[in-house]
Amino acid sequence: MTDLAKAAAAEWGLGGARLQFIAGRENQVYRVTDASGDHALRIKRPGYRTRIELESELQWMAALDRAGILVPRPVPSLKGQLLEQADGHLVDLLTWLPGQTLGTLLSGCSDADAQVLFQHLGRDMALFHAASDAWVKPAEFSRVAWDAEGLVGEAPLWGRFWAHPGLSAEDTALFEAFRTRAAQDLRQMDAGLDRGLIHADLVRENVLISDGRMGILDFDDGGWGYRVFDLATTLLKFLDLPHFSQLKEALLQGYLSVRSIDTRSLDLFLALRAVTYVGWIVPRLGEEGARERSHRYVATARHVCQRYLSNPPEH
């Protein structure tokens, strides 16, 4: 893969730069360092996104950068393209954002400081949504849809969570019942829900604090969807904390300081976000540590689905 990364970097005149492998999942990511500074080189996983979807992602990120949202900025290649091909792989280059992830900061701060971070994150999430709305999209813009079909349809974006091969009969029945109720409730709520471009993966690892500012990383799964889904994605991993309600209040307070949003559907979207992970892990069950992660995902989804079915929202 290093030879491929060197060939890819050469498209930006960085063939002689130092390459450091950072991560590999949907993308193979390398930190590229030369006299001009650091960049992130991303080699795309074949088949995960179409070329037009990848180009749309980069156009979106560039527009957010112009709007003052802190995101990695796409860098044009020597040919002036944001997306290139190297040895049959699609690749791009982004500016490197220094700093610490939200998860790292939260691990060493007080509850009060965590609430401040969540308030800032809520504000910046709202600014990101507002900037995405204000941007005039190119005619050929195309991204995935986290709509009702993408969440609870026959072929959800992250997989058929109710068909996870490791589910007990009770969990299968629970997730099927939740899927039916969620589809009904989404139809009834749909007209009143705020929709537009969402990040769809605003977990603590994808939020970076740099020089007092919050940056947003990893737009691989970004697309059209319900704005409350972004709020739910951030909150889900903190459900078990004793101060969860304070973190939730801080996040919503920050968001509402910028733009309005109806959060009465938040419990539904916490459950929807939880079941997506159950579907996501299925094709990865053979990977190291995946079985343990799968057990955690199922346990979380079981909890929030049971709670939602016991306390459905008022329409």
PEVEN-V287153 format. One record per pair of residues at least 4 apart in sequence whose C-alpha atoms are under 8 Angstrom apart, sorted by the first residue. I is the first residue (numbers start at 1). J is the second residue. If there is no record, write none. Layout:
i=I j=J
i=I j=J
//
This chain:
i=1 j=5
i=2 j=6
i=2 j=19
i=3 j=7
i=4 j=8
i=4 j=86
i=4 j=87
i=5 j=9
i=5 j=19
i=5 j=30
i=5 j=41
i=5 j=43
i=6 j=10
i=6 j=14
i=6 j=15
i=6 j=16
i=6 j=19
i=7 j=11
i=7 j=15
i=7 j=86
i=7 j=87
i=8 j=12
i=8 j=15
i=8 j=41
i=8 j=43
i=8 j=84
i=8 j=85
i=8 j=86
i=8 j=91
i=9 j=13
i=9 j=14
i=9 j=15
i=9 j=17
i=9 j=32
i=9 j=41
i=10 j=14
i=10 j=15
i=10 j=16
i=11 j=15
i=11 j=77
i=11 j=78
i=11 j=79
i=11 j=84
i=12 j=76
i=12 j=77
i=12 j=78
i=12 j=93
i=13 j=77
i=13 j=78
i=14 j=32
i=14 j=34
i=17 j=32
i=17 j=33
i=17 j=34
i=18 j=31
i=18 j=32
i=18 j=33
i=18 j=34
i=19 j=30
i=19 j=31
i=19 j=32
i=19 j=33
i=20 j=30
i=20 j=31
i=20 j=32
i=21 j=28
i=21 j=29
i=21 j=30
i=21 j=31
i=22 j=28
i=22 j=29
i=22 j=30
i=22 j=31
i=23 j=27
i=23 j=28
i=23 j=29
i=23 j=30
i=24 j=28
i=24 j=29
i=25 j=45
i=26 j=44
i=26 j=45
i=26 j=48
i=26 j=220
i=27 j=42
i=27 j=43
i=27 j=44
i=27 j=45
i=28 j=42
i=28 j=43
i=28 j=44
i=28 j=45
i=29 j=40
i=29 j=41
i=29 j=42
i=29 j=43
i=30 j=40
i=30 j=41
i=30 j=42
i=31 j=38
i=31 j=39
i=31 j=40
i=31 j=41
i=31 j=96
i=32 j=38
i=32 j=39
i=32 j=40
i=32 j=41
i=33 j=37
i=33 j=38
i=33 j=39
i=34 j=38
i=38 j=95
i=38 j=96
i=39 j=93
i=39 j=94
i=39 j=95
i=39 j=96
i=40 j=93
i=40 j=94
i=40 j=95
i=40 j=96
i=41 j=91
i=41 j=92
i=41 j=93
i=41 j=94
i=42 j=91
i=42 j=92
i=42 j=93
i=43 j=89
i=43 j=90
i=43 j=91
i=43 j=92
i=44 j=48
i=44 j=89
i=44 j=90
i=44 j=91
i=45 j=89
i=46 j=89
i=46 j=90
i=49 j=53
i=49 j=54
i=50 j=54
i=51 j=55
i=51 j=90
i=52 j=56
i=52 j=140
i=52 j=141
i=52 j=142
i=53 j=57
i=53 j=141
i=53 j=142
i=53 j=143
i=53 j=144
i=54 j=58
i=54 j=83
i=55 j=59
i=55 j=82
i=55 j=83
i=56 j=60
i=56 j=141
i=56 j=142
i=56 j=143
i=57 j=61
i=57 j=143
i=57 j=219
i=57 j=220
i=57 j=222
i=58 j=62
i=58 j=74
i=58 j=82
i=59 j=63
i=60 j=64
i=60 j=132
i=60 j=137
i=61 j=65
i=61 j=71
i=61 j=72
i=61 j=73
i=61 j=74
i=62 j=66
i=62 j=73
i=62 j=74
i=63 j=67
i=63 j=135
i=64 j=68
i=64 j=69
i=64 j=70
i=64 j=71
i=64 j=128
i=64 j=131
i=64 j=132
i=65 j=69
i=65 j=70
i=65 j=71
i=65 j=72
i=65 j=73
i=67 j=131
i=69 j=127
i=69 j=128
i=69 j=131
i=69 j=215
i=70 j=213
i=70 j=214
i=70 j=215
i=70 j=216
i=71 j=97
i=71 j=215
i=71 j=216
i=71 j=217
i=72 j=94
i=72 j=95
i=72 j=96
i=72 j=97
i=72 j=216
i=72 j=217
i=73 j=94
i=73 j=95
i=74 j=82
i=74 j=92
i=74 j=93
i=74 j=94
i=74 j=95
i=75 j=82
i=75 j=92
i=75 j=93
i=75 j=94
i=75 j=95
i=76 j=80
i=76 j=81
i=76 j=82
i=76 j=83
i=76 j=93
i=77 j=81
i=77 j=82
i=77 j=83
i=77 j=84
i=77 j=93
i=82 j=92
i=82 j=93
i=83 j=90
i=83 j=91
i=83 j=92
i=84 j=90
i=84 j=91
i=84 j=92
i=85 j=89
i=85 j=90
i=85 j=91
i=86 j=90
i=86 j=91
i=97 j=208
i=97 j=210
i=97 j=215
i=98 j=208
i=98 j=210
i=99 j=208
i=99 j=209
i=99 j=210
i=99 j=211
i=100 j=104
i=100 j=105
i=100 j=208
i=100 j=209
i=100 j=210
i=101 j=105
i=101 j=204
i=101 j=205
i=101 j=206
i=101 j=207
i=101 j=208
i=101 j=209
i=102 j=106
i=102 j=204
i=102 j=205
i=102 j=206
i=102 j=207
i=102 j=208
i=102 j=209
i=103 j=107
i=103 j=204
i=103 j=205
i=104 j=108
i=105 j=109
i=106 j=110
i=106 j=114
i=109 j=113
i=109 j=114
i=110 j=114
i=111 j=115
i=111 j=243
i=112 j=116
i=113 j=117
i=114 j=118
i=114 j=247
i=115 j=119
i=115 j=246
i=115 j=247
i=115 j=250
i=115 j=251
i=116 j=120
i=116 j=250
i=117 j=121
i=118 j=122
i=118 j=247
i=118 j=248
i=118 j=250
i=118 j=251
i=118 j=254
i=119 j=123
i=119 j=250
i=119 j=251
i=119 j=252
i=119 j=253
i=119 j=254
i=119 j=255
i=120 j=124
i=120 j=214
i=120 j=251
i=120 j=254
i=121 j=125
i=121 j=214
i=121 j=251
i=121 j=254
i=121 j=255
i=122 j=126
i=122 j=231
i=122 j=250
i=122 j=251
i=122 j=252
i=122 j=253
i=122 j=254
i=122 j=255
i=122 j=256
i=123 j=127
i=123 j=251
i=123 j=253
i=123 j=254
i=123 j=255
i=123 j=256
i=123 j=257
i=123 j=258
i=124 j=128
i=124 j=214
i=124 j=254
i=124 j=255
i=125 j=129
i=125 j=255
i=126 j=130
i=126 j=255
i=126 j=256
i=126 j=258
i=126 j=259
i=127 j=131
i=127 j=258
i=128 j=132
i=129 j=133
i=129 j=196
i=129 j=197
i=129 j=198
i=129 j=227
i=130 j=134
i=130 j=259
i=131 j=135
i=132 j=196
i=132 j=197
i=133 j=196
i=133 j=197
i=137 j=141
i=143 j=222
i=143 j=223
i=143 j=224
i=144 j=221
i=144 j=222
i=144 j=223
i=144 j=224
i=145 j=150
i=145 j=223
i=145 j=224
i=145 j=225
i=146 j=150
i=146 j=151
i=146 j=157
i=146 j=200
i=146 j=223
i=146 j=224
i=146 j=225
i=146 j=226
i=147 j=151
i=147 j=224
i=147 j=225
i=147 j=226
i=148 j=152
i=148 j=153
i=148 j=183
i=148 j=186
i=149 j=153
i=149 j=154
i=149 j=155
i=149 j=156
i=150 j=155
i=150 j=156
i=150 j=157
i=151 j=156
i=151 j=157
i=151 j=158
i=151 j=272
i=151 j=276
i=152 j=156
i=152 j=179
i=152 j=182
i=152 j=183
i=154 j=160
i=155 j=159
i=155 j=160
i=156 j=160
i=158 j=276
i=158 j=277
i=158 j=279
i=158 j=280
i=159 j=276
i=159 j=279
i=159 j=280
i=159 j=282
i=160 j=164
i=160 j=279
i=161 j=175
i=161 j=275
i=161 j=276
i=161 j=277
i=161 j=278
i=161 j=279
i=161 j=280
i=162 j=172
i=162 j=175
i=162 j=176
i=162 j=279
i=163 j=167
i=163 j=172
i=163 j=279
i=164 j=278
i=164 j=279
i=164 j=282
i=165 j=282
i=167 j=171
i=167 j=172
i=167 j=298
i=168 j=172
i=169 j=173
i=170 j=174
i=171 j=175
i=171 j=302
i=172 j=176
i=173 j=177
i=174 j=178
i=174 j=302
i=174 j=305
i=174 j=306
i=175 j=179
i=175 j=275
i=175 j=302
i=175 j=305
i=176 j=180
i=177 j=181
i=178 j=182
i=178 j=305
i=178 j=309
i=179 j=183
i=180 j=184
i=181 j=185
i=181 j=309
i=182 j=186
i=182 j=268
i=182 j=272
i=183 j=187
i=184 j=188
i=185 j=189
i=186 j=190
i=188 j=315
i=189 j=193
i=189 j=315
i=192 j=262
i=193 j=226
i=193 j=227
i=193 j=262
i=194 j=226
i=194 j=227
i=194 j=228
i=194 j=261
i=194 j=262
i=195 j=224
i=195 j=225
i=195 j=226
i=195 j=227
i=196 j=224
i=196 j=225
i=196 j=226
i=196 j=227
i=197 j=222
i=197 j=223
i=197 j=224
i=197 j=225
i=197 j=227
i=198 j=222
i=198 j=223
i=198 j=224
i=198 j=225
i=198 j=226
i=198 j=227
i=198 j=229
i=198 j=230
i=199 j=219
i=199 j=221
i=199 j=222
i=199 j=223
i=199 j=230
i=200 j=221
i=200 j=222
i=200 j=223
i=200 j=229
i=200 j=230
i=200 j=233
i=201 j=206
i=201 j=218
i=201 j=219
i=201 j=221
i=201 j=222
i=201 j=230
i=201 j=233
i=201 j=234
i=202 j=206
i=202 j=207
i=202 j=216
i=202 j=230
i=202 j=233
i=202 j=234
i=203 j=207
i=203 j=233
i=203 j=234
i=203 j=237
i=204 j=234
i=206 j=216
i=206 j=217
i=206 j=218
i=207 j=214
i=207 j=215
i=207 j=216
i=207 j=217
i=208 j=214
i=208 j=215
i=208 j=216
i=208 j=217
i=209 j=213
i=209 j=214
i=209 j=215
i=210 j=214
i=210 j=215
i=225 j=229
i=226 j=230
i=227 j=231
i=228 j=232
i=228 j=261
i=228 j=263
i=228 j=265
i=228 j=266
i=228 j=269
i=229 j=233
i=229 j=266
i=229 j=269
i=229 j=270
i=229 j=273
i=230 j=234
i=231 j=235
i=231 j=251
i=231 j=266
i=232 j=236
i=232 j=266
i=232 j=269
i=232 j=270
i=232 j=273
i=233 j=237
i=233 j=270
i=233 j=273
i=235 j=239
i=235 j=248
i=235 j=270
i=236 j=270
i=236 j=273
i=236 j=274
i=238 j=244
i=239 j=244
i=240 j=244
i=243 j=247
i=244 j=248
i=245 j=249
i=246 j=250
i=247 j=251
i=248 j=252
i=249 j=253
i=250 j=254
i=251 j=255
i=252 j=256
i=253 j=257
i=254 j=258
i=255 j=259
i=255 j=260
i=256 j=260
i=256 j=261
i=264 j=313
i=265 j=269
i=265 j=313
i=266 j=270
i=267 j=271
i=267 j=304
i=267 j=308
i=268 j=272
i=268 j=308
i=269 j=273
i=270 j=274
i=270 j=304
i=271 j=275
i=271 j=301
i=271 j=304
i=271 j=305
i=271 j=308
i=272 j=276
i=273 j=277
i=274 j=278
i=274 j=297
i=274 j=300
i=274 j=301
i=274 j=304
i=275 j=279
i=275 j=297
i=275 j=298
i=275 j=301
i=276 j=280
i=277 j=281
i=277 j=297
i=278 j=282
i=278 j=294
i=278 j=297
i=278 j=298
i=278 j=301
i=280 j=284
i=281 j=285
i=281 j=290
i=281 j=293
i=281 j=294
i=284 j=290
i=285 j=290
i=285 j=291
i=285 j=294
i=286 j=290
i=286 j=291
i=289 j=293
i=290 j=294
i=291 j=295
i=292 j=296
i=293 j=297
i=294 j=298
i=295 j=299
i=296 j=300
i=297 j=301
i=298 j=302
i=299 j=303
i=300 j=304
i=301 j=305
i=302 j=306
i=303 j=307
i=304 j=308
i=305 j=309
i=306 j=310
i=307 j=311
i=308 j=312
//
